[in-house]
C-alpha cells in the first residue's frame, strides 16, 4: 500500500463522513418536526376532550 492509496482512502473517508453528517442532520430535523406536530395535535386533542367534557357536565 503506497502513501497515495492511503491518502485517497482518507479523502474518501472524509467525504463519506461529511455525507453521513448531513444525513444525520436531515433525520434530526425530520424527527423534530414530527415531534412538534405530535405535541401540537396532542394539545388540540386535549382541548377537544376538555370541551366535550365541559358540555357533558354542564
PDB file with one MODEL, atoms N, CA, C and O in Angstrom:
MODEL        1
ATOM      1  N   UNK A   1       0.859  -1.182   0.000  1.00  0.00           N
ATOM      2  CA  UNK A   1       0.000   0.000   0.000  1.00  0.00           C
ATOM      3  C   UNK A   1       0.895   1.232   0.000  1.00  0.00           C
ATOM      4  O   UNK A   1       1.737   1.413   0.880  1.00  0.00           O
ATOM      5  N   UNK A   2       0.693   2.069  -1.003  1.00  0.00           N
ATOM      6  CA  UNK A   2       1.512   3.279  -1.104  1.00  0.00           C
ATOM      7  C   UNK A   2       0.871   4.414  -0.321  1.00  0.00           C
ATOM      8  O   UNK A   2      -0.282   4.333   0.103  1.00  0.00           O
ATOM      9  N   UNK A   3       1.641   5.460  -0.144  1.00  0.00           N
ATOM     10  CA  UNK A   3       1.128   6.631   0.575  1.00  0.00           C
ATOM     11  C   UNK A   3      -0.015   7.281  -0.208  1.00  0.00           C
ATOM     12  O   UNK A   3      -0.932   7.843   0.391  1.00  0.00           O
ATOM     13  N   UNK A   4       0.032   7.208  -1.544  1.00  0.00           N
ATOM     14  CA  UNK A   4      -1.045   7.766  -2.366  1.00  0.00           C
ATOM     15  C   UNK A   4      -2.363   7.041  -2.138  1.00  0.00           C
ATOM     16  O   UNK A   4      -3.417   7.668  -2.037  1.00  0.00           O
ATOM     17  N   UNK A   5      -2.298   5.698  -2.055  1.00  0.00           N
ATOM     18  CA  UNK A   5      -3.511   4.919  -1.766  1.00  0.00           C
ATOM     19  C   UNK A   5      -4.081   5.293  -0.405  1.00  0.00           C
ATOM     20  O   UNK A   5      -5.294   5.427  -0.240  1.00  0.00           O
ATOM     21  N   UNK A   6      -3.200   5.458   0.556  1.00  0.00           N
ATOM     22  CA  UNK A   6      -3.633   5.806   1.907  1.00  0.00           C
ATOM     23  C   UNK A   6      -4.310   7.174   1.920  1.00  0.00           C
ATOM     24  O   UNK A   6      -5.331   7.360   2.582  1.00  0.00           O
ATOM     25  N   UNK A   7      -3.737   8.134   1.182  1.00  0.00           N
ATOM     26  CA  UNK A   7      -4.307   9.485   1.140  1.00  0.00           C
ATOM     27  C   UNK A   7      -5.666   9.479   0.442  1.00  0.00           C
ATOM     28  O   UNK A   7      -6.591  10.156   0.889  1.00  0.00           O
ATOM     29  N   UNK A   8      -5.797   8.716  -0.655  1.00  0.00           N
ATOM     30  CA  UNK A   8      -7.087   8.638  -1.346  1.00  0.00           C
ATOM     31  C   UNK A   8      -8.146   8.014  -0.445  1.00  0.00           C
ATOM     32  O   UNK A   8      -9.295   8.455  -0.439  1.00  0.00           O
ATOM     33  N   UNK A   9      -7.767   6.998   0.309  1.00  0.00           N
ATOM     34  CA  UNK A   9      -8.699   6.381   1.246  1.00  0.00           C
ATOM     35  C   UNK A   9      -9.129   7.356   2.323  1.00  0.00           C
ATOM     36  O   UNK A   9     -10.291   7.374   2.730  1.00  0.00           O
ATOM     37  N   UNK A  10      -8.197   8.159   2.777  1.00  0.00           N
ATOM     38  CA  UNK A  10      -8.505   9.153   3.807  1.00  0.00           C
ATOM     39  C   UNK A  10      -9.459  10.222   3.267  1.00  0.00           C
ATOM     40  O   UNK A  10     -10.383  10.643   3.963  1.00  0.00           O
ATOM     41  N   UNK A  11      -9.231  10.659   2.025  1.00  0.00           N
ATOM     42  CA  UNK A  11     -10.121  11.654   1.409  1.00  0.00           C
ATOM     43  C   UNK A  11     -11.522  11.076   1.222  1.00  0.00           C
ATOM     44  O   UNK A  11     -12.521  11.757   1.457  1.00  0.00           O
ATOM     45  N   UNK A  12     -11.585   9.814   0.798  1.00  0.00           N
ATOM     46  CA  UNK A  12     -12.886   9.165   0.620  1.00  0.00           C
ATOM     47  C   UNK A  12     -13.622   9.076   1.956  1.00  0.00           C
ATOM     48  O   UNK A  12     -14.827   9.317   2.028  1.00  0.00           O
ATOM     49  N   UNK A  13     -12.885   8.728   3.014  1.00  0.00           N
ATOM     50  CA  UNK A  13     -13.499   8.637   4.340  1.00  0.00           C
ATOM     51  C   UNK A  13     -14.046   9.990   4.778  1.00  0.00           C
ATOM     52  O   UNK A  13     -15.139  10.061   5.340  1.00  0.00           O
ATOM     53  N   UNK A  14     -13.302  11.059   4.530  1.00  0.00           N
ATOM     54  CA  UNK A  14     -13.774  12.401   4.900  1.00  0.00           C
ATOM     55  C   UNK A  14     -15.040  12.760   4.125  1.00  0.00           C
ATOM     56  O   UNK A  14     -15.961  13.362   4.679  1.00  0.00           O
ATOM     57  N   UNK A  15     -15.086  12.386   2.828  1.00  0.00           N
ATOM     58  CA  UNK A  15     -16.266  12.671   2.007  1.00  0.00           C
ATOM     59  C   UNK A  15     -17.478  11.910   2.541  1.00  0.00           C
ATOM     60  O   UNK A  15     -18.553  12.488   2.706  1.00  0.00           O
ATOM     61  N   UNK A  16     -17.307  10.629   2.807  1.00  0.00           N
ATOM     62  CA  UNK A  16     -18.405   9.804   3.316  1.00  0.00           C
ATOM     63  C   UNK A  16     -18.840  10.299   4.688  1.00  0.00           C
ATOM     64  O   UNK A  16     -20.031  10.328   4.998  1.00  0.00           O
ATOM     65  N   UNK A  17     -17.866  10.690   5.508  1.00  0.00           N
ATOM     66  CA  UNK A  17     -18.184  11.197   6.843  1.00  0.00           C
ATOM     67  C   UNK A  17     -19.030  12.469   6.750  1.00  0.00           C
ATOM     68  O   UNK A  17     -19.966  12.650   7.529  1.00  0.00           O
ATOM     69  N   UNK A  18     -18.708  13.346   5.806  1.00  0.00           N
ATOM     70  CA  UNK A  18     -19.487  14.566   5.608  1.00  0.00           C
ATOM     71  C   UNK A  18     -20.901  14.269   5.152  1.00  0.00           C
ATOM     72  O   UNK A  18     -21.852  14.905   5.605  1.00  0.00           O
ATOM     73  N   UNK A  19     -21.045  13.292   4.246  1.00  0.00           N
ATOM     74  CA  UNK A  19     -22.378  12.903   3.772  1.00  0.00           C
ATOM     75  C   UNK A  19     -23.203  12.299   4.900  1.00  0.00           C
ATOM     76  O   UNK A  19     -24.404  12.552   5.000  1.00  0.00           O
ATOM     77  N   UNK A  20     -22.562  11.504   5.745  1.00  0.00           N
ATOM     78  CA  UNK A  20     -23.275  10.898   6.870  1.00  0.00           C
ATOM     79  C   UNK A  20     -23.715  11.967   7.868  1.00  0.00           C
ATOM     80  O   UNK A  20     -24.795  11.870   8.450  1.00  0.00           O
ATOM     81  N   UNK A  21     -22.886  12.974   8.063  1.00  0.00           N
ATOM     82  CA  UNK A  21     -23.239  14.060   8.980  1.00  0.00           C
ATOM     83  C   UNK A  21     -24.444  14.839   8.445  1.00  0.00           C
ATOM     84  O   UNK A  21     -25.323  15.229   9.213  1.00  0.00           O
ATOM     85  N   UNK A  22     -24.483  15.064   7.128  1.00  0.00           N
ATOM     86  CA  UNK A  22     -25.629  15.747   6.521  1.00  0.00           C
ATOM     87  C   UNK A  22     -26.894  14.904   6.659  1.00  0.00           C
ATOM     88  O   UNK A  22     -27.970  15.435   6.936  1.00  0.00           O
ATOM     89  N   UNK A  23     -26.765  13.591   6.466  1.00  0.00           N
ATOM     90  CA  UNK A  23     -27.922  12.702   6.600  1.00  0.00           C
ATOM     91  C   UNK A  23     -28.428  12.706   8.039  1.00  0.00           C
ATOM     92  O   UNK A  23     -29.636  12.718   8.275  1.00  0.00           O
ATOM     93  N   UNK A  24     -27.508  12.697   8.999  1.00  0.00           N
ATOM     94  CA  UNK A  24     -27.901  12.729  10.406  1.00  0.00           C
ATOM     95  C   UNK A  24     -28.639  14.019  10.730  1.00  0.00           C
ATOM     96  O   UNK A  24     -29.642  14.002  11.444  1.00  0.00           O
ATOM     97  N   UNK A  25     -28.148  15.129  10.210  1.00  0.00           N
ATOM     98  CA  UNK A  25     -28.811  16.417  10.437  1.00  0.00           C
ATOM     99  C   UNK A  25     -30.214  16.403   9.839  1.00  0.00           C
ATOM    100  O   UNK A  25     -31.157  16.887  10.466  1.00  0.00           O
ATOM    101  N   UNK A  26     -30.361  15.857   8.642  1.00  0.00           N
ATOM    102  CA  UNK A  26     -31.679  15.787   7.998  1.00  0.00           C
ATOM    103  C   UNK A  26     -32.636  14.930   8.818  1.00  0.00           C
ATOM    104  O   UNK A  26     -33.802  15.288   8.985  1.00  0.00           O
ATOM    105  N   UNK A  27     -32.155  13.806   9.328  1.00  0.00           N
ATOM    106  CA  UNK A  27     -33.002  12.922  10.137  1.00  0.00           C
ATOM    107  C   UNK A  27     -33.407  13.620  11.429  1.00  0.00           C
ATOM    108  O   UNK A  27     -34.551  13.500  11.866  1.00  0.00           O
ATOM    109  N   UNK A  28     -32.475  14.349  12.044  1.00  0.00           N
ATOM    110  CA  UNK A  28     -32.807  15.081  13.272  1.00  0.00           C
ATOM    111  C   UNK A  28     -33.882  16.129  13.006  1.00  0.00           C
ATOM    112  O   UNK A  28     -34.799  16.290  13.811  1.00  0.00           O
ATOM    113  N   UNK A  29     -33.780  16.837  11.897  1.00  0.00           N
ATOM    114  CA  UNK A  29     -34.781  17.855  11.563  1.00  0.00           C
ATOM    115  C   UNK A  29     -36.148  17.207  11.370  1.00  0.00           C
ATOM    116  O   UNK A  29     -37.156  17.725  11.850  1.00  0.00           O
ATOM    117  N   UNK A  30     -36.184  16.072  10.666  1.00  0.00           N
ATOM    118  CA  UNK A  30     -37.457  15.373  10.440  1.00  0.00           C
ATOM    119  C   UNK A  30     -38.073  14.943  11.769  1.00  0.00           C
ATOM    120  O   UNK A  30     -39.278  15.095  11.973  1.00  0.00           O
ATOM    121  N   UNK A  31     -37.250  14.405  12.674  1.00  0.00           N
ATOM    122  CA  UNK A  31     -37.783  13.967  13.962  1.00  0.00           C
ATOM    123  C   UNK A  31     -38.253  15.138  14.806  1.00  0.00           C
ATOM    124  O   UNK A  31     -39.257  15.022  15.509  1.00  0.00           O
ATOM    125  N   UNK A  32     -37.545  16.271  14.754  1.00  0.00           N
ATOM    126  CA  UNK A  32     -38.001  17.457  15.487  1.00  0.00           C
ATOM    127  C   UNK A  32     -39.343  17.940  14.945  1.00  0.00           C
ATOM    128  O   UNK A  32     -40.230  18.306  15.716  1.00  0.00           O
ATOM    129  N   UNK A  33     -39.493  17.942  13.620  1.00  0.00           N
ATOM    130  CA  UNK A  33     -40.766  18.360  13.028  1.00  0.00           C
ATOM    131  C   UNK A  33     -41.894  17.411  13.413  1.00  0.00           C
ATOM    132  O   UNK A  33     -42.993  17.852  13.751  1.00  0.00           O
ATOM    133  N   UNK A  34     -41.623  16.104  13.360  1.00  0.00           N
ATOM    134  CA  UNK A  34     -42.649  15.126  13.725  1.00  0.00           C
ATOM    135  C   UNK A  34     -43.021  15.265  15.200  1.00  0.00           C
ATOM    136  O   UNK A  34     -44.195  15.167  15.557  1.00  0.00           O
ATOM    137  N   UNK A  35     -42.026  15.492  16.053  1.00  0.00           N
ATOM    138  CA  UNK A  35     -42.307  15.682  17.472  1.00  0.00           C
ATOM    139  C   UNK A  35     -43.125  16.936  17.719  1.00  0.00           C
ATOM    140  O   UNK A  35     -44.043  16.932  18.540  1.00  0.00           O
ATOM    141  N   UNK A  36     -42.797  18.010  17.011  1.00  0.00           N
ATOM    142  CA  UNK A  36     -43.553  19.248  17.149  1.00  0.00           C
ATOM    143  C   UNK A  36     -44.991  19.083  16.701  1.00  0.00           C
ATOM    144  O   UNK A  36     -45.913  19.564  17.361  1.00  0.00           O
ATOM    145  N   UNK A  37     -45.183  18.403  15.580  1.00  0.00           N
ATOM    146  CA  UNK A  37     -46.550  18.143  15.109  1.00  0.00           C
ATOM    147  C   UNK A  37     -47.305  17.251  16.090  1.00  0.00           C
ATOM    148  O   UNK A  37     -48.494  17.455  16.332  1.00  0.00           O
ATOM    149  N   UNK A  38     -46.615  16.269  16.650  1.00  0.00           N
ATOM    150  CA  UNK A  38     -47.251  15.388  17.626  1.00  0.00           C
ATOM    151  C   UNK A  38     -47.719  16.159  18.850  1.00  0.00           C
ATOM    152  O   UNK A  38     -48.834  15.953  19.330  1.00  0.00           O
ATOM    153  N   UNK A  39     -46.870  17.047  19.356  1.00  0.00           N
ATOM    154  CA  UNK A  39     -47.267  17.860  20.513  1.00  0.00           C
ATOM    155  C   UNK A  39     -48.421  18.790  20.162  1.00  0.00           C
ATOM    156  O   UNK A  39     -49.325  19.000  20.971  1.00  0.00           O
ATOM    157  N   UNK A  40     -48.388  19.344  18.958  1.00  0.00           N
ATOM    158  CA  UNK A  40     -49.464  20.229  18.513  1.00  0.00           C
ATOM    159  C   UNK A  40     -50.800  19.492  18.508  1.00  0.00           C
ATOM    160  O   UNK A  40     -51.786  19.977  19.063  1.00  0.00           O
ATOM    161  N   UNK A  41     -50.825  18.316  17.876  1.00  0.00           N
ATOM    162  CA  UNK A  41     -52.074  17.560  17.798  1.00  0.00           C
ATOM    163  C   UNK A  41     -52.492  17.007  19.158  1.00  0.00           C
ATOM    164  O   UNK A  41     -53.684  16.851  19.420  1.00  0.00           O
ATOM    165  N   UNK A  42     -51.527  16.711  20.025  1.00  0.00           N
ATOM    166  CA  UNK A  42     -51.867  16.304  21.384  1.00  0.00           C
ATOM    167  C   UNK A  42     -52.574  17.449  22.109  1.00  0.00           C
ATOM    168  O   UNK A  42     -53.564  17.231  22.806  1.00  0.00           O
ATOM    169  N   UNK A  43     -52.064  18.660  21.942  1.00  0.00           N
ATOM    170  CA  UNK A  43     -52.711  19.828  22.547  1.00  0.00           C
ATOM    171  C   UNK A  43     -54.114  20.042  22.016  1.00  0.00           C
ATOM    172  O   UNK A  43     -55.033  20.330  22.783  1.00  0.00           O
ATOM    173  N   UNK A  44     -54.289  19.903  20.706  1.00  0.00           N
ATOM    174  CA  UNK A  44     -55.625  20.034  20.105  1.00  0.00           C
ATOM    175  C   UNK A  44     -56.559  18.968  20.676  1.00  0.00           C
ATOM    176  O   UNK A  44     -57.711  19.257  20.998  1.00  0.00           O
ATOM    177  N   UNK A  45     -56.063  17.737  20.800  1.00  0.00           N
ATOM    178  CA  UNK A  45     -56.878  16.652  21.350  1.00  0.00           C
ATOM    179  C   UNK A  45     -57.285  16.913  22.789  1.00  0.00           C
ATOM    180  O   UNK A  45     -58.425  16.647  23.171  1.00  0.00           O
ATOM    181  N   UNK A  46     -56.361  17.433  23.590  1.00  0.00           N
ATOM    182  CA  UNK A  46     -56.688  17.740  24.988  1.00  0.00           C
ATOM    183  C   UNK A  46     -57.749  18.831  25.050  1.00  0.00           C
ATOM    184  O   UNK A  46     -58.703  18.725  25.820  1.00  0.00           O
ATOM    185  N   UNK A  47     -57.591  19.873  24.250  1.00  0.00           N
ATOM    186  CA  UNK A  47     -58.588  20.949  24.234  1.00  0.00           C
ATOM    187  C   UNK A  47     -59.956  20.426  23.797  1.00  0.00           C
ATOM    188  O   UNK A  47     -60.977  20.798  24.375  1.00  0.00           O
ATOM    189  N   UNK A  48     -59.978  19.572  22.787  1.00  0.00           N
ATOM    190  CA  UNK A  48     -61.231  18.989  22.303  1.00  0.00           C
ATOM    191  C   UNK A  48     -61.881  18.138  23.397  1.00  0.00           C
ATOM    192  O   UNK A  48     -63.088  18.220  23.625  1.00  0.00           O
ATOM    193  N   UNK A  49     -61.060  17.315  24.073  1.00  0.00           N
ATOM    194  CA  UNK A  49     -61.575  16.459  25.142  1.00  0.00           C
ATOM    195  C   UNK A  49     -62.153  17.301  26.282  1.00  0.00           C
ATOM    196  O   UNK A  49     -63.227  16.988  26.796  1.00  0.00           O
ATOM    197  N   UNK A  50     -61.459  18.355  26.676  1.00  0.00           N
ATOM    198  CA  UNK A  50     -61.944  19.230  27.749  1.00  0.00           C
ATOM    199  C   UNK A  50     -63.249  19.894  27.330  1.00  0.00           C
ATOM    200  O   UNK A  50     -64.166  20.020  28.141  1.00  0.00           O
ATOM    201  N   UNK A  51     -63.343  20.316  26.083  1.00  0.00           N
ATOM    202  CA  UNK A  51     -64.574  20.942  25.582  1.00  0.00           C
ATOM    203  C   UNK A  51     -65.748  19.965  25.653  1.00  0.00           C
ATOM    204  O   UNK A  51     -66.831  20.333  26.107  1.00  0.00           O
ATOM    205  N   UNK A  52     -65.545  18.736  25.211  1.00  0.00           N
ATOM    206  CA  UNK A  52     -66.600  17.708  25.253  1.00  0.00           C
ATOM    207  C   UNK A  52     -66.985  17.421  26.706  1.00  0.00           C
ATOM    208  O   UNK A  52     -68.167  17.296  27.029  1.00  0.00           O
ATOM    209  N   UNK A  53     -65.978  17.317  27.577  1.00  0.00           N
ATOM    210  CA  UNK A  53     -66.241  17.010  28.985  1.00  0.00           C
ATOM    211  C   UNK A  53     -67.062  18.122  29.646  1.00  0.00           C
ATOM    212  O   UNK A  53     -67.971  17.848  30.430  1.00  0.00           O
ATOM    213  N   UNK A  54     -66.734  19.376  29.325  1.00  0.00           N
ATOM    214  CA  UNK A  54     -67.478  20.509  29.900  1.00  0.00           C
ATOM    215  C   UNK A  54     -68.931  20.508  29.417  1.00  0.00           C
ATOM    216  O   UNK A  54     -69.838  20.801  30.196  1.00  0.00           O
ATOM    217  N   UNK A  55     -69.160  20.185  28.152  1.00  0.00           N
ATOM    218  CA  UNK A  55     -70.525  20.153  27.613  1.00  0.00           C
ATOM    219  C   UNK A  55     -71.356  19.059  28.279  1.00  0.00           C
ATOM    220  O   UNK A  55     -72.543  19.254  28.544  1.00  0.00           O
ATOM    221  N   UNK A  56     -70.730  17.894  28.554  1.00  0.00           N
ATOM    222  CA  UNK A  56     -71.466  16.791  29.170  1.00  0.00           C
ATOM    223  C   UNK A  56     -71.788  17.090  30.628  1.00  0.00           C
ATOM    224  O   UNK A  56     -72.853  16.711  31.115  1.00  0.00           O
ATOM    225  N   UNK A  57     -70.883  17.763  31.328  1.00  0.00           N
ATOM    226  CA  UNK A  57     -71.098  18.015  32.754  1.00  0.00           C
ATOM    227  C   UNK A  57     -71.981  19.240  32.995  1.00  0.00           C
ATOM    228  O   UNK A  57     -72.497  19.417  34.099  1.00  0.00           O
ATOM    229  N   UNK A  58     -72.160  20.079  31.990  1.00  0.00           N
ATOM    230  CA  UNK A  58     -72.967  21.301  32.169  1.00  0.00           C
ATOM    231  C   UNK A  58     -74.450  21.040  31.994  1.00  0.00           C
ATOM    232  O   UNK A  58     -75.258  21.961  32.113  1.00  0.00           O
TER     233      UNK A  58
ENDMDL
END
